[in-house]
Amino acid sequence: WTVVLLVTGTYLWWPRKGTQVWGVWLPRLRKHPYVILRDLHSVGGIYVAAIALVIALTGLMYTYAWGGGFNYVAQKTDTYELFTKPTLCTSPPEAKDLPIDRIVEVAREQMPGYSHLTVWYPRVANAAFMVFASSGRGPSVHELVFIDGRSGDVLGHRTNSQTKPLYWFGSWNYPLHVGSILGLPTK
């Protein structure tokens, strides 16, 4: 309903005369109280409409219907192949596992300059660690590497632009929704 209200509100606000400024772009503050309140509502609303539309549309991804639909399409198009088809280690299974500090060190060498690293432990036997990197600005994932947990070898390295479009969109959804794409100014 938020999207419907934003669209209909914009339609009702739309200026009939292209040269009209007062009551369209600036509120008329020296009129009757009804006119002042109407102008504050419509003029203020049009300035926040685009932001509210982004928040509403990206928030729909967290609802049962839209989020479920997104996940359904993502599964059918194999968007989440990173998680469903794990990268397997190349080192022998009897080799000793590296400490997690070494995995993080290898990830930092491969992806320098990122402030946030997320380490995903292997979910199946003989699978590689997945390490996601982000800067706290922009998409929730900038790069990711697959690291052999026994040898420390990098088995794969991807940037966000090398992933499928649906995954790319999903990595931008949360930062757009909460306003962290450019840090504090967009909050």
BELKATA-V181781 format. One record per residue. D_CENTER is the distance of its C-alpha to the mean C-alpha in whole Angstrom. Layout:
D_CENTER
D_CENTER
This chain:
22
20
20
23
24
22
24
27
27
26
29
32
31
31
34
37
39
37
39
38
37
38
36
33
32
34
35
39
40
44
44
45
42
41
40
38
36
35
34
32
30
30
29
27
25
25
23
20
20
17
15
16
15
12
12
14
12
9
11
13
10
12
15
18
19
15
13
17
17
14
15
18
17
15
18
21
19
19
15
15
18
17
18
21
23
23
24
28
30
32
35
37
36
39
38
37
33
32
31
27
28
29
26
23
26
26
22
22
25
23
20
21
20
17
17
15
16
15
18
19
22
24
24
27
30
30
27
25
22
19
17
14
14
11
13
11
10
7
5
5
8
11
14
15
19
21
24
28
28
32
33
29
29
26
26
23
20
17
15
11
13
16
14
14
13
11
10
8
7
6
4
2
3
4
4
6
7
9
10
9
8
12
13
16
17
14
14
